[in-house]
């Protein structure tokens, strides 16, 4: 069975990856997507993006621009500070 899905990012696209380091969200690095995988679990489809170093991330922490990544980090840091 083949399923056609729209993904937020494409293979070869450069994205910004954020992560939580010591209670503070920040941009970890910029990387190029090498692989896109979909997982279907109990009728829920999860899209994962792979990179040349073997890392795999969900689209929740990937952003097309540095500005989007920085804005999301600020938002998450406010949530951590305000509890």
N, CA, C and O atoms as a Maestro MAE file, in Angstrom:
{
 s_m_m2io_version
 :::
 2.0.0
}

f_m_ct {
 s_m_title
 :::
 protein
 m_atom[332] {
  # First column is atom index #
  i_m_mmod_type
  r_m_x_coord
  r_m_y_coord
  r_m_z_coord
  i_m_residue_number
  s_m_chain_name
  s_m_pdb_residue_name
  s_m_pdb_atom_name
  i_m_atomic_number
  :::
  1 25 0.846 -1.173 0.000 1 A "UNK " " N  " 7
  2 3 0.000 0.000 0.000 1 A "UNK " " CA " 6
  3 2 0.896 1.241 0.000 1 A "UNK " " C  " 6
  4 15 1.878 1.303 0.740 1 A "UNK " " O  " 8
  5 25 0.561 2.206 -0.815 2 A "UNK " " N  " 7
  6 3 1.314 3.447 -0.893 2 A "UNK " " CA " 6
  7 2 0.433 4.599 -0.409 2 A "UNK " " C  " 6
  8 15 -0.726 4.730 -0.803 2 A "UNK " " O  " 8
  9 25 1.016 5.426 0.453 3 A "UNK " " N  " 7
  10 3 0.290 6.576 0.997 3 A "UNK " " CA " 6
  11 2 1.034 7.838 0.600 3 A "UNK " " C  " 6
  12 15 2.231 7.969 0.856 3 A "UNK " " O  " 8
  13 25 0.333 8.753 -0.017 4 A "UNK " " N  " 7
  14 3 0.935 10.048 -0.359 4 A "UNK " " CA " 6
  15 2 0.677 11.019 0.779 4 A "UNK " " C  " 6
  16 15 -0.465 11.210 1.197 4 A "UNK " " O  " 8
  17 25 1.745 11.632 1.279 5 A "UNK " " N  " 7
  18 3 1.613 12.561 2.397 5 A "UNK " " CA " 6
  19 2 2.353 13.848 2.093 5 A "UNK " " C  " 6
  20 15 3.396 13.839 1.440 5 A "UNK " " O  " 8
  21 25 1.815 14.934 2.563 6 A "UNK " " N  " 7
  22 3 2.500 16.221 2.502 6 A "UNK " " CA " 6
  23 2 3.360 16.336 3.754 6 A "UNK " " C  " 6
  24 15 2.893 16.084 4.864 6 A "UNK " " O  " 8
  25 25 4.608 16.712 3.568 7 A "UNK " " N  " 7
  26 3 5.494 16.908 4.713 7 A "UNK " " CA " 6
  27 2 5.847 18.388 4.828 7 A "UNK " " C  " 6
  28 15 5.798 19.129 3.846 7 A "UNK " " O  " 8
  29 25 6.193 18.793 6.009 8 A "UNK " " N  " 7
  30 3 6.548 20.191 6.264 8 A "UNK " " CA " 6
  31 2 7.876 20.555 5.601 8 A "UNK " " C  " 6
  32 15 8.058 21.686 5.153 8 A "UNK " " O  " 8
  33 25 8.801 19.599 5.539 9 A "UNK " " N  " 7
  34 3 10.130 19.819 4.967 9 A "UNK " " CA " 6
  35 2 10.422 18.755 3.921 9 A "UNK " " C  " 6
  36 15 9.758 17.719 3.875 9 A "UNK " " O  " 8
  37 25 11.420 19.015 3.081 10 A "UNK " " N  " 7
  38 3 11.798 18.099 2.010 10 A "UNK " " CA " 6
  39 2 13.247 17.644 2.166 10 A "UNK " " C  " 6
  40 15 14.052 18.300 2.826 10 A "UNK " " O  " 8
  41 25 13.559 16.512 1.547 11 A "UNK " " N  " 7
  42 3 14.940 16.041 1.512 11 A "UNK " " CA " 6
  43 2 15.782 17.106 0.816 11 A "UNK " " C  " 6
  44 15 15.390 17.647 -0.218 11 A "UNK " " O  " 8
  45 25 16.941 17.398 1.398 12 A "UNK " " N  " 7
  46 3 17.833 18.415 0.852 12 A "UNK " " CA " 6
  47 2 17.590 19.810 1.394 12 A "UNK " " C  " 6
  48 15 18.378 20.720 1.134 12 A "UNK " " O  " 8
  49 25 16.511 19.992 2.143 13 A "UNK " " N  " 7
  50 3 16.195 21.310 2.709 13 A "UNK " " CA " 6
  51 2 17.008 21.550 3.978 13 A "UNK " " C  " 6
  52 15 17.164 20.657 4.811 13 A "UNK " " O  " 8
  53 25 17.516 22.758 4.107 14 A "UNK " " N  " 7
  54 3 18.256 23.146 5.300 14 A "UNK " " CA " 6
  55 2 17.268 23.618 6.360 14 A "UNK " " C  " 6
  56 15 16.374 24.413 6.070 14 A "UNK " " O  " 8
  57 25 17.427 23.132 7.583 15 A "UNK " " N  " 7
  58 3 16.536 23.496 8.686 15 A "UNK " " CA " 6
  59 2 17.355 23.849 9.926 15 A "UNK " " C  " 6
  60 15 18.542 23.537 10.021 15 A "UNK " " O  " 8
  61 25 16.691 24.503 10.864 16 A "UNK " " N  " 7
  62 3 17.295 24.829 12.162 16 A "UNK " " CA " 6
  63 2 16.687 23.900 13.199 16 A "UNK " " C  " 6
  64 15 15.473 23.698 13.239 16 A "UNK " " O  " 8
  65 25 17.552 23.338 14.039 17 A "UNK " " N  " 7
  66 3 17.138 22.382 15.064 17 A "UNK " " CA " 6
  67 2 17.295 23.043 16.430 17 A "UNK " " C  " 6
  68 15 18.351 23.592 16.743 17 A "UNK " " O  " 8
  69 25 16.229 22.989 17.247 18 A "UNK " " N  " 7
  70 3 16.317 23.549 18.602 18 A "UNK " " CA " 6
  71 2 16.348 22.401 19.612 18 A "UNK " " C  " 6
  72 15 15.902 21.289 19.326 18 A "UNK " " O  " 8
  73 25 16.882 22.694 20.795 19 A "UNK " " N  " 7
  74 3 16.870 21.704 21.875 19 A "UNK " " CA " 6
  75 2 16.914 22.406 23.223 19 A "UNK " " C  " 6
  76 15 17.242 23.589 23.323 19 A "UNK " " O  " 8
  77 25 16.575 21.645 24.255 20 A "UNK " " N  " 7
  78 3 16.547 22.165 25.613 20 A "UNK " " CA " 6
  79 2 17.859 21.810 26.292 20 A "UNK " " C  " 6
  80 15 18.183 20.634 26.459 20 A "UNK " " O  " 8
  81 25 18.613 22.831 26.682 21 A "UNK " " N  " 7
  82 3 19.886 22.634 27.350 21 A "UNK " " CA " 6
  83 2 19.855 23.353 28.689 21 A "UNK " " C  " 6
  84 15 19.804 24.582 28.746 21 A "UNK " " O  " 8
  85 25 19.886 22.582 29.758 22 A "UNK " " N  " 7
  86 3 19.884 23.154 31.118 22 A "UNK " " CA " 6
  87 2 18.730 24.130 31.333 22 A "UNK " " C  " 6
  88 15 18.933 25.269 31.754 22 A "UNK " " O  " 8
  89 25 17.537 23.673 31.042 23 A "UNK " " N  " 7
  90 3 16.319 24.453 31.255 23 A "UNK " " CA " 6
  91 2 16.188 25.657 30.332 23 A "UNK " " C  " 6
  92 15 15.383 26.549 30.599 23 A "UNK " " O  " 8
  93 25 16.956 25.699 29.260 24 A "UNK " " N  " 7
  94 3 16.861 26.806 28.311 24 A "UNK " " CA " 6
  95 2 16.839 26.259 26.892 24 A "UNK " " C  " 6
  96 15 17.709 25.482 26.501 24 A "UNK " " O  " 8
  97 25 15.831 26.676 26.121 25 A "UNK " " N  " 7
  98 3 15.740 26.283 24.727 25 A "UNK " " CA " 6
  99 2 16.623 27.185 23.886 25 A "UNK " " C  " 6
  100 15 16.646 28.402 24.070 25 A "UNK " " O  " 8
  101 25 17.357 26.568 22.953 26 A "UNK " " N  " 7
  102 3 18.197 27.349 22.049 26 A "UNK " " CA " 6
  103 2 18.400 26.586 20.748 26 A "UNK " " C  " 6
  104 15 18.104 25.394 20.656 26 A "UNK " " O  " 8
  105 25 18.912 27.295 19.739 27 A "UNK " " N  " 7
  106 3 19.178 26.647 18.465 27 A "UNK " " CA " 6
  107 2 20.414 25.770 18.630 27 A "UNK " " C  " 6
  108 15 21.474 26.242 19.042 27 A "UNK " " O  " 8
  109 25 20.267 24.502 18.307 28 A "UNK " " N  " 7
  110 3 21.379 23.576 18.427 28 A "UNK " " CA " 6
  111 2 22.288 23.696 17.207 28 A "UNK " " C  " 6
  112 15 23.508 23.792 17.344 28 A "UNK " " O  " 8
  113 25 21.691 23.689 16.012 29 A "UNK " " N  " 7
  114 3 22.491 23.806 14.797 29 A "UNK " " CA " 6
  115 2 21.599 23.890 13.572 29 A "UNK " " C  " 6
  116 15 20.377 23.757 13.649 29 A "UNK " " O  " 8
  117 25 22.245 24.112 12.452 30 A "UNK " " N  " 7
  118 3 21.588 24.126 11.151 30 A "UNK " " CA " 6
  119 2 22.038 22.862 10.430 30 A "UNK " " C  " 6
  120 15 23.218 22.516 10.477 30 A "UNK " " O  " 8
  121 25 21.113 22.163 9.761 31 A "UNK " " N  " 7
  122 3 21.467 20.916 9.092 31 A "UNK " " CA " 6
  123 2 20.581 20.702 7.870 31 A "UNK " " C  " 6
  124 15 19.529 21.325 7.730 31 A "UNK " " O  " 8
  125 25 21.024 19.821 7.000 32 A "UNK " " N  " 7
  126 3 20.280 19.491 5.784 32 A "UNK " " CA " 6
  127 2 19.598 18.136 5.968 32 A "UNK " " C  " 6
  128 15 20.232 17.164 6.378 32 A "UNK " " O  " 8
  129 25 18.309 18.080 5.664 33 A "UNK " " N  " 7
  130 3 17.542 16.838 5.800 33 A "UNK " " CA " 6
  131 2 18.022 15.835 4.755 33 A "UNK " " C  " 6
  132 15 18.145 16.147 3.571 33 A "UNK " " O  " 8
  133 25 18.290 14.622 5.233 34 A "UNK " " N  " 7
  134 3 18.810 13.559 4.373 34 A "UNK " " CA " 6
  135 2 17.759 12.489 4.086 34 A "UNK " " C  " 6
  136 15 17.870 11.758 3.102 34 A "UNK " " O  " 8
  137 25 16.733 12.393 4.946 35 A "UNK " " N  " 7
  138 3 15.787 11.287 4.865 35 A "UNK " " CA " 6
  139 2 14.469 11.712 5.518 35 A "UNK " " C  " 6
  140 15 14.479 12.423 6.523 35 A "UNK " " O  " 8
  141 25 13.346 11.286 4.959 36 A "UNK " " N  " 7
  142 3 12.035 11.537 5.570 36 A "UNK " " CA " 6
  143 2 11.360 10.188 5.748 36 A "UNK " " C  " 6
  144 15 11.246 9.410 4.800 36 A "UNK " " O  " 8
  145 25 10.914 9.915 6.968 37 A "UNK " " N  " 7
  146 3 10.251 8.642 7.274 37 A "UNK " " CA " 6
  147 2 8.903 8.904 7.932 37 A "UNK " " C  " 6
  148 15 8.738 9.864 8.685 37 A "UNK " " O  " 8
  149 25 7.958 8.046 7.637 38 A "UNK " " N  " 7
  150 3 6.660 8.138 8.293 38 A "UNK " " CA " 6
  151 2 6.412 6.864 9.075 38 A "UNK " " C  " 6
  152 15 6.719 5.765 8.612 38 A "UNK " " O  " 8
  153 25 5.861 7.021 10.249 39 A "UNK " " N  " 7
  154 3 5.482 5.895 11.095 39 A "UNK " " CA " 6
  155 2 3.990 5.986 11.343 39 A "UNK " " C  " 6
  156 15 3.471 7.066 11.626 39 A "UNK " " O  " 8
  157 25 3.311 4.889 11.243 40 A "UNK " " N  " 7
  158 3 1.880 4.869 11.517 40 A "UNK " " CA " 6
  159 2 1.636 3.950 12.702 40 A "UNK " " C  " 6
  160 15 1.883 2.745 12.640 40 A "UNK " " O  " 8
  161 25 1.142 4.551 13.791 41 A "UNK " " N  " 7
  162 3 0.878 3.804 15.016 41 A "UNK " " CA " 6
  163 2 -0.541 4.096 15.455 41 A "UNK " " C  " 6
  164 15 -0.880 5.241 15.754 41 A "UNK " " O  " 8
  165 25 -1.369 3.070 15.493 42 A "UNK " " N  " 7
  166 3 -2.764 3.220 15.917 42 A "UNK " " CA " 6
  167 2 -3.463 4.375 15.198 42 A "UNK " " C  " 6
  168 15 -4.068 5.232 15.842 42 A "UNK " " O  " 8
  169 25 -3.383 4.398 13.900 43 A "UNK " " N  " 7
  170 3 -4.018 5.419 13.050 43 A "UNK " " CA " 6
  171 2 -3.462 6.821 13.253 43 A "UNK " " C  " 6
  172 15 -4.076 7.794 12.817 43 A "UNK " " O  " 8
  173 25 -2.320 6.941 13.903 44 A "UNK " " N  " 7
  174 3 -1.639 8.225 14.060 44 A "UNK " " CA " 6
  175 2 -0.366 8.170 13.231 44 A "UNK " " C  " 6
  176 15 0.443 7.254 13.378 44 A "UNK " " O  " 8
  177 25 -0.195 9.155 12.361 45 A "UNK " " N  " 7
  178 3 0.973 9.167 11.490 45 A "UNK " " CA " 6
  179 2 2.001 10.154 12.037 45 A "UNK " " C  " 6
  180 15 1.681 11.312 12.305 45 A "UNK " " O  " 8
  181 25 3.227 9.689 12.198 46 A "UNK " " N  " 7
  182 3 4.314 10.516 12.711 46 A "UNK " " CA " 6
  183 2 5.369 10.648 11.616 46 A "UNK " " C  " 6
  184 15 5.790 9.654 11.023 46 A "UNK " " O  " 8
  185 25 5.788 11.872 11.355 47 A "UNK " " N  " 7
  186 3 6.812 12.117 10.344 47 A "UNK " " CA " 6
  187 2 8.126 12.412 11.052 47 A "UNK " " C  " 6
  188 15 8.191 13.266 11.937 47 A "UNK " " O  " 8
  189 25 9.176 11.692 10.651 48 A "UNK " " N  " 7
  190 3 10.509 11.878 11.230 48 A "UNK " " CA " 6
  191 2 11.474 12.273 10.128 48 A "UNK " " C  " 6
  192 15 11.391 11.775 9.005 48 A "UNK " " O  " 8
  193 25 12.388 13.169 10.457 49 A "UNK " " N  " 7
  194 3 13.375 13.653 9.492 49 A "UNK " " CA " 6
  195 2 14.757 13.185 9.922 49 A "UNK " " C  " 6
  196 15 15.156 13.383 11.069 49 A "UNK " " O  " 8
  197 25 15.493 12.559 8.995 50 A "UNK " " N  " 7
  198 3 16.809 12.033 9.287 50 A "UNK " " CA " 6
  199 2 17.909 12.898 8.695 50 A "UNK " " C  " 6
  200 15 17.707 13.601 7.705 50 A "UNK " " O  " 8
  201 25 19.082 12.831 9.326 51 A "UNK " " N  " 7
  202 3 20.230 13.635 8.924 51 A "UNK " " CA " 6
  203 2 21.436 12.726 8.715 51 A "UNK " " C  " 6
  204 15 21.460 11.596 9.202 51 A "UNK " " O  " 8
  205 25 22.435 13.219 7.990 52 A "UNK " " N  " 7
  206 3 23.603 12.404 7.622 52 A "UNK " " CA " 6
  207 2 24.337 11.815 8.828 52 A "UNK " " C  " 6
  208 15 24.950 10.753 8.719 52 A "UNK " " O  " 8
  209 25 24.280 12.493 9.970 53 A "UNK " " N  " 7
  210 3 24.981 11.984 11.152 53 A "UNK " " CA " 6
  211 2 24.192 10.891 11.879 53 A "UNK " " C  " 6
  212 15 24.618 10.407 12.927 53 A "UNK " " O  " 8
  213 25 23.044 10.506 11.321 54 A "UNK " " N  " 7
  214 3 22.236 9.447 11.913 54 A "UNK " " CA " 6
  215 2 21.152 9.946 12.852 54 A "UNK " " C  " 6
  216 15 20.308 9.161 13.286 54 A "UNK " " O  " 8
  217 25 21.155 11.223 13.172 55 A "UNK " " N  " 7
  218 3 20.142 11.789 14.066 55 A "UNK " " CA " 6
  219 2 18.786 11.816 13.368 55 A "UNK " " C  " 6
  220 15 18.705 11.997 12.153 55 A "UNK " " O  " 8
  221 25 17.733 11.635 14.142 56 A "UNK " " N  " 7
  222 3 16.360 11.685 13.632 56 A "UNK " " CA " 6
  223 2 15.553 12.580 14.556 56 A "UNK " " C  " 6
  224 15 15.591 12.412 15.775 56 A "UNK " " O  " 8
  225 25 14.818 13.538 13.979 57 A "UNK " " N  " 7
  226 3 14.025 14.478 14.769 57 A "UNK " " CA " 6
  227 2 12.611 14.595 14.199 57 A "UNK " " C  " 6
  228 15 12.391 14.379 13.008 57 A "UNK " " O  " 8
  229 25 11.660 14.938 15.064 58 A "UNK " " N  " 7
  230 3 10.301 15.218 14.602 58 A "UNK " " CA " 6
  231 2 10.222 16.689 14.199 58 A "UNK " " C  " 6
  232 15 11.094 17.487 14.541 58 A "UNK " " O  " 8
  233 25 9.179 17.029 13.477 59 A "UNK " " N  " 7
  234 3 9.073 18.406 12.990 59 A "UNK " " CA " 6
  235 2 8.768 19.415 14.101 59 A "UNK " " C  " 6
  236 15 8.791 20.621 13.857 59 A "UNK " " O  " 8
  237 25 8.484 18.941 15.314 60 A "UNK " " N  " 7
  238 3 8.218 19.863 16.430 60 A "UNK " " CA " 6
  239 2 9.420 20.731 16.772 60 A "UNK " " C  " 6
  240 15 9.255 21.836 17.290 60 A "UNK " " O  " 8
  241 25 10.631 20.245 16.489 61 A "UNK " " N  " 7
  242 3 11.822 21.021 16.850 61 A "UNK " " CA " 6
  243 2 12.627 21.467 15.636 61 A "UNK " " C  " 6
  244 15 13.769 21.904 15.776 61 A "UNK " " O  " 8
  245 25 12.042 21.360 14.445 62 A "UNK " " N  " 7
  246 3 12.699 21.786 13.211 62 A "UNK " " CA " 6
  247 2 12.015 23.024 12.653 62 A "UNK " " C  " 6
  248 15 10.790 23.136 12.692 62 A "UNK " " O  " 8
  249 25 12.810 23.955 12.132 63 A "UNK " " N  " 7
  250 3 12.264 25.204 11.611 63 A "UNK " " CA " 6
  251 2 12.976 25.596 10.331 63 A "UNK " " C  " 6
  252 15 14.178 25.374 10.182 63 A "UNK " " O  " 8
  253 25 12.225 26.180 9.409 64 A "UNK " " N  " 7
  254 3 12.766 26.544 8.097 64 A "UNK " " CA " 6
  255 2 13.713 27.733 8.162 64 A "UNK " " C  " 6
  256 15 14.641 27.827 7.358 64 A "UNK " " O  " 8
  257 25 13.492 28.648 9.113 65 A "UNK " " N  " 7
  258 3 14.337 29.836 9.202 65 A "UNK " " CA " 6
  259 2 14.864 30.013 10.620 65 A "UNK " " C  " 6
  260 15 14.304 29.488 11.582 65 A "UNK " " O  " 8
  261 25 15.938 30.753 10.722 66 A "UNK " " N  " 7
  262 3 16.513 31.045 12.033 66 A "UNK " " CA " 6
  263 2 15.537 31.885 12.859 66 A "UNK " " C  " 6
  264 15 15.439 31.711 14.074 66 A "UNK " " O  " 8
  265 25 14.825 32.785 12.207 67 A "UNK " " N  " 7
  266 3 13.864 33.638 12.917 67 A "UNK " " CA " 6
  267 2 12.752 32.809 13.553 67 A "UNK " " C  " 6
  268 15 12.365 33.062 14.694 67 A "UNK " " O  " 8
  269 25 12.234 31.816 12.817 68 A "UNK " " N  " 7
  270 3 11.198 30.943 13.371 68 A "UNK " " CA " 6
  271 2 11.735 30.152 14.557 68 A "UNK " " C  " 6
  272 15 11.050 30.004 15.569 68 A "UNK " " O  " 8
  273 25 12.953 29.647 14.436 69 A "UNK " " N  " 7
  274 3 13.560 28.874 15.517 69 A "UNK " " CA " 6
  275 2 13.772 29.739 16.758 69 A "UNK " " C  " 6
  276 15 13.479 29.312 17.875 69 A "UNK " " O  " 8
  277 25 14.282 30.958 16.560 70 A "UNK " " N  " 7
  278 3 14.502 31.858 17.697 70 A "UNK " " CA " 6
  279 2 13.188 32.237 18.365 70 A "UNK " " C  " 6
  280 15 13.118 32.305 19.592 70 A "UNK " " O  " 8
  281 25 12.149 32.482 17.577 71 A "UNK " " N  " 7
  282 3 10.838 32.832 18.140 71 A "UNK " " CA " 6
  283 2 10.283 31.687 18.977 71 A "UNK " " C  " 6
  284 15 9.734 31.916 20.055 71 A "UNK " " O  " 8
  285 25 10.420 30.460 18.492 72 A "UNK " " N  " 7
  286 3 9.928 29.300 19.246 72 A "UNK " " CA " 6
  287 2 10.741 29.100 20.524 72 A "UNK " " C  " 6
  288 15 10.173 28.746 21.558 72 A "UNK " " O  " 8
  289 25 12.045 29.317 20.477 73 A "UNK " " N  " 7
  290 3 12.877 29.218 21.679 73 A "UNK " " CA " 6
  291 2 12.429 30.237 22.721 73 A "UNK " " C  " 6
  292 15 12.300 29.905 23.899 73 A "UNK " " O  " 8
  293 25 12.191 31.480 22.292 74 A "UNK " " N  " 7
  294 3 11.719 32.513 23.232 74 A "UNK " " CA " 6
  295 2 10.399 32.103 23.870 74 A "UNK " " C  " 6
  296 15 10.213 32.253 25.077 74 A "UNK " " O  " 8
  297 25 9.493 31.589 23.063 75 A "UNK " " N  " 7
  298 3 8.191 31.149 23.567 75 A "UNK " " CA " 6
  299 2 8.337 30.018 24.584 75 A "UNK " " C  " 6
  300 15 7.720 30.059 25.648 75 A "UNK " " O  " 8
  301 25 9.135 29.027 24.268 76 A "UNK " " N  " 7
  302 3 9.355 27.907 25.190 76 A "UNK " " CA " 6
  303 2 10.074 28.332 26.449 76 A "UNK " " C  " 6
  304 15 9.775 27.823 27.529 76 A "UNK " " O  " 8
  305 25 11.021 29.258 26.338 77 A "UNK " " N  " 7
  306 3 11.734 29.747 27.521 77 A "UNK " " CA " 6
  307 2 10.811 30.521 28.449 77 A "UNK " " C  " 6
  308 15 10.969 30.461 29.668 77 A "UNK " " O  " 8
  309 25 9.846 31.249 27.886 78 A "UNK " " N  " 7
  310 3 8.855 31.947 28.724 78 A "UNK " " CA " 6
  311 2 8.012 30.935 29.492 78 A "UNK " " C  " 6
  312 15 7.706 31.144 30.666 78 A "UNK " " O  " 8
  313 25 7.630 29.829 28.827 79 A "UNK " " N  " 7
  314 3 6.838 28.785 29.491 79 A "UNK " " CA " 6
  315 2 7.609 28.161 30.649 79 A "UNK " " C  " 6
  316 15 7.030 27.887 31.700 79 A "UNK " " O  " 8
  317 25 8.906 27.934 30.467 80 A "UNK " " N  " 7
  318 3 9.737 27.346 31.524 80 A "UNK " " CA " 6
  319 2 9.850 28.317 32.693 80 A "UNK " " C  " 6
  320 15 9.759 27.910 33.851 80 A "UNK " " O  " 8
  321 25 10.047 29.608 32.390 81 A "UNK " " N  " 7
  322 3 10.207 30.619 33.454 81 A "UNK " " CA " 6
  323 2 8.921 30.860 34.210 81 A "UNK " " C  " 6
  324 15 8.937 31.033 35.428 81 A "UNK " " O  " 8
  325 25 7.788 30.874 33.489 82 A "UNK " " N  " 7
  326 3 6.498 31.173 34.109 82 A "UNK " " CA " 6
  327 2 5.839 29.940 34.706 82 A "UNK " " C  " 6
  328 15 4.828 30.053 35.398 82 A "UNK " " O  " 8
  329 25 6.401 28.764 34.447 83 A "UNK " " N  " 7
  330 3 5.888 27.535 35.022 83 A "UNK " " CA " 6
  331 2 4.622 27.144 34.411 83 A "UNK " " C  " 6
  332 15 4.047 26.122 34.783 83 A "UNK " " O  " 8
  :::
 }
 m_bond[331] {
  # First column is bond index #
  i_m_from
  i_m_to
  i_m_order
  :::
  1 1 2 1
  2 2 3 1
  3 3 4 2
  4 3 5 1
  5 5 6 1
  6 6 7 1
  7 7 8 2
  8 7 9 1
  9 9 10 1
  10 10 11 1
  11 11 12 2
  12 11 13 1
  13 13 14 1
  14 14 15 1
  15 15 16 2
  16 15 17 1
  17 17 18 1
  18 18 19 1
  19 19 20 2
  20 19 21 1
  21 21 22 1
  22 22 23 1
  23 23 24 2
  24 23 25 1
  25 25 26 1
  26 26 27 1
  27 27 28 2
  28 27 29 1
  29 29 30 1
  30 30 31 1
  31 31 32 2
  32 31 33 1
  33 33 34 1
  34 34 35 1
  35 35 36 2
  36 35 37 1
  37 37 38 1
  38 38 39 1
  39 39 40 2
  40 39 41 1
  41 41 42 1
  42 42 43 1
  43 43 44 2
  44 43 45 1
  45 45 46 1
  46 46 47 1
  47 47 48 2
  48 47 49 1
  49 49 50 1
  50 50 51 1
  51 51 52 2
  52 51 53 1
  53 53 54 1
  54 54 55 1
  55 55 56 2
  56 55 57 1
  57 57 58 1
  58 58 59 1
  59 59 60 2
  60 59 61 1
  61 61 62 1
  62 62 63 1
  63 63 64 2
  64 63 65 1
  65 65 66 1
  66 66 67 1
  67 67 68 2
  68 67 69 1
  69 69 70 1
  70 70 71 1
  71 71 72 2
  72 71 73 1
  73 73 74 1
  74 74 75 1
  75 75 76 2
  76 75 77 1
  77 77 78 1
  78 78 79 1
  79 79 80 2
  80 79 81 1
  81 81 82 1
  82 82 83 1
  83 83 84 2
  84 83 85 1
  85 85 86 1
  86 86 87 1
  87 87 88 2
  88 87 89 1
  89 89 90 1
  90 90 91 1
  91 91 92 2
  92 91 93 1
  93 93 94 1
  94 94 95 1
  95 95 96 2
  96 95 97 1
  97 97 98 1
  98 98 99 1
  99 99 100 2
  100 99 101 1
  101 101 102 1
  102 102 103 1
  103 103 104 2
  104 103 105 1
  105 105 106 1
  106 106 107 1
  107 107 108 2
  108 107 109 1
  109 109 110 1
  110 110 111 1
  111 111 112 2
  112 111 113 1
  113 113 114 1
  114 114 115 1
  115 115 116 2
  116 115 117 1
  117 117 118 1
  118 118 119 1
  119 119 120 2
  120 119 121 1
  121 121 122 1
  122 122 123 1
  123 123 124 2
  124 123 125 1
  125 125 126 1
  126 126 127 1
  127 127 128 2
  128 127 129 1
  129 129 130 1
  130 130 131 1
  131 131 132 2
  132 131 133 1
  133 133 134 1
  134 134 135 1
  135 135 136 2
  136 135 137 1
  137 137 138 1
  138 138 139 1
  139 139 140 2
  140 139 141 1
  141 141 142 1
  142 142 143 1
  143 143 144 2
  144 143 145 1
  145 145 146 1
  146 146 147 1
  147 147 148 2
  148 147 149 1
  149 149 150 1
  150 150 151 1
  151 151 152 2
  152 151 153 1
  153 153 154 1
  154 154 155 1
  155 155 156 2
  156 155 157 1
  157 157 158 1
  158 158 159 1
  159 159 160 2
  160 159 161 1
  161 161 162 1
  162 162 163 1
  163 163 164 2
  164 163 165 1
  165 165 166 1
  166 166 167 1
  167 167 168 2
  168 167 169 1
  169 169 170 1
  170 170 171 1
  171 171 172 2
  172 171 173 1
  173 173 174 1
  174 174 175 1
  175 175 176 2
  176 175 177 1
  177 177 178 1
  178 178 179 1
  179 179 180 2
  180 179 181 1
  181 181 182 1
  182 182 183 1
  183 183 184 2
  184 183 185 1
  185 185 186 1
  186 186 187 1
  187 187 188 2
  188 187 189 1
  189 189 190 1
  190 190 191 1
  191 191 192 2
  192 191 193 1
  193 193 194 1
  194 194 195 1
  195 195 196 2
  196 195 197 1
  197 197 198 1
  198 198 199 1
  199 199 200 2
  200 199 201 1
  201 201 202 1
  202 202 203 1
  203 203 204 2
  204 203 205 1
  205 205 206 1
  206 206 207 1
  207 207 208 2
  208 207 209 1
  209 209 210 1
  210 210 211 1
  211 211 212 2
  212 211 213 1
  213 213 214 1
  214 214 215 1
  215 215 216 2
  216 215 217 1
  217 217 218 1
  218 218 219 1
  219 219 220 2
  220 219 221 1
  221 221 222 1
  222 222 223 1
  223 223 224 2
  224 223 225 1
  225 225 226 1
  226 226 227 1
  227 227 228 2
  228 227 229 1
  229 229 230 1
  230 230 231 1
  231 231 232 2
  232 231 233 1
  233 233 234 1
  234 234 235 1
  235 235 236 2
  236 235 237 1
  237 237 238 1
  238 238 239 1
  239 239 240 2
  240 239 241 1
  241 241 242 1
  242 242 243 1
  243 243 244 2
  244 243 245 1
  245 245 246 1
  246 246 247 1
  247 247 248 2
  248 247 249 1
  249 249 250 1
  250 250 251 1
  251 251 252 2
  252 251 253 1
  253 253 254 1
  254 254 255 1
  255 255 256 2
  256 255 257 1
  257 257 258 1
  258 258 259 1
  259 259 260 2
  260 259 261 1
  261 261 262 1
  262 262 263 1
  263 263 264 2
  264 263 265 1
  265 265 266 1
  266 266 267 1
  267 267 268 2
  268 267 269 1
  269 269 270 1
  270 270 271 1
  271 271 272 2
  272 271 273 1
  273 273 274 1
  274 274 275 1
  275 275 276 2
  276 275 277 1
  277 277 278 1
  278 278 279 1
  279 279 280 2
  280 279 281 1
  281 281 282 1
  282 282 283 1
  283 283 284 2
  284 283 285 1
  285 285 286 1
  286 286 287 1
  287 287 288 2
  288 287 289 1
  289 289 290 1
  290 290 291 1
  291 291 292 2
  292 291 293 1
  293 293 294 1
  294 294 295 1
  295 295 296 2
  296 295 297 1
  297 297 298 1
  298 298 299 1
  299 299 300 2
  300 299 301 1
  301 301 302 1
  302 302 303 1
  303 303 304 2
  304 303 305 1
  305 305 306 1
  306 306 307 1
  307 307 308 2
  308 307 309 1
  309 309 310 1
  310 310 311 1
  311 311 312 2
  312 311 313 1
  313 313 314 1
  314 314 315 1
  315 315 316 2
  316 315 317 1
  317 317 318 1
  318 318 319 1
  319 319 320 2
  320 319 321 1
  321 321 322 1
  322 322 323 1
  323 323 324 2
  324 323 325 1
  325 325 326 1
  326 326 327 1
  327 327 328 2
  328 327 329 1
  329 329 330 1
  330 330 331 1
  331 331 332 2
  :::
 }
}
